[in-house]
Amino acid sequence: MDSIVAEIVKIMKDSKDAISREECIWRYFTDKLSQSVAEALEIIDADVAEKYKQKGYEIARCDWRTIQFHNLIHFFSVTVHVIQN
């Protein structure tokens, strides 16, 4: 958590005005959110793959997929590693 606060302080200090500060902070949080969602989906996918392995399935390949999130203000993508059997 300290590193996030330090990164936000750096963004605020490095911004030349309020508008650029807001844009940089918004972009920072969007990136952090997309990274967190990607990590969560990869953990869930690995758990599912492990359950299938325990049932005797073999994993044929691992694919990458892009999941797109969107709200009224911003649109962003998360690329996750998906294991297919």
C-alpha positions in Angstrom: 0.0 0.0 0.0 2.9 2.4 0.7 4.2 2.0 -2.8 0.7 3.0 -4.2 0.7 6.1 -2.1 4.2 6.9 -3.1 3.3 6.5 -6.8 0.2 8.8 -6.4 2.4 11.4 -4.6 4.9 11.2 -7.5 2.0 11.6 -10.1 0.7 14.6 -8.2 4.1 16.3 -7.9 5.0 15.6 -11.5 1.7 16.9 -13.0 1.8 20.4 -14.4 -1.8 21.3 -13.7 -5.0 19.9 -12.2 -6.4 18.5 -15.4 -3.2 16.5 -16.3 -3.0 15.4 -12.6 -6.6 14.1 -12.8 -5.9 12.3 -16.1 -2.7 10.7 -14.8 -4.3 9.5 -11.6 -7.3 8.1 -13.5 -5.0 6.3 -15.9 -2.9 5.0 -12.9 -6.0 3.5 -11.2 -7.4 2.1 -14.4 -4.1 0.3 -15.0 -4.0 -1.0 -11.4 -7.6 -2.2 -11.6 -6.9 -4.0 -14.9 -3.8 -5.6 -13.5 -5.7 -6.8 -10.4 -8.6 -8.2 -12.4 -6.1 -10.0 -14.8 -4.3 -11.5 -11.8 -7.5 -12.6 -10.2 -8.8 -14.3 -13.4 -5.4 -16.1 -13.8 -5.6 -17.5 -10.3 -9.2 -18.7 -10.8 -8.2 -20.2 -14.2 -5.2 -22.1 -12.6 -7.6 -23.4 -9.9 -10.0 -24.7 -12.5 -7.2 -26.2 -14.6 -5.9 -28.0 -11.5 -9.4 -29.4 -10.7 -9.6 -30.8 -14.3 -6.1 -32.3 -14.0 -7.2 -34.1 -10.8 -10.1 -35.6 -12.8 -7.7 -36.9 -15.4 -7.9 -34.3 -18.1 -4.8 -33.1 -19.9 -4.3 -29.4 -20.7 -3.9 -29.2 -24.5 -2.9 -25.5 -24.7 -2.8 -22.2 -22.9 -4.4 -19.2 -24.7 -4.4 -15.5 -24.1 -7.6 -13.6 -24.1 -8.6 -10.0 -23.9 -11.5 -9.0 -21.7 -12.8 -5.5 -22.2 -14.4 -3.5 -19.4 -16.3 -0.3 -20.0 -18.2 2.2 -18.1 -19.6 5.6 -19.0 -16.2 7.3 -18.7 -13.5 4.9 -19.6 -12.9 1.7 -21.7 -10.0 -0.6 -21.0 -8.9 -4.2 -21.7 -7.4 -6.9 -19.6 -5.4 -9.7 -21.2 -5.5 -13.0 -19.3 -3.8 -16.3 -19.9 -6.5 -18.9 -20.2 -5.8 -22.6 -20.1 -7.8 -24.8 -22.4 -8.2 -28.5 -22.2 
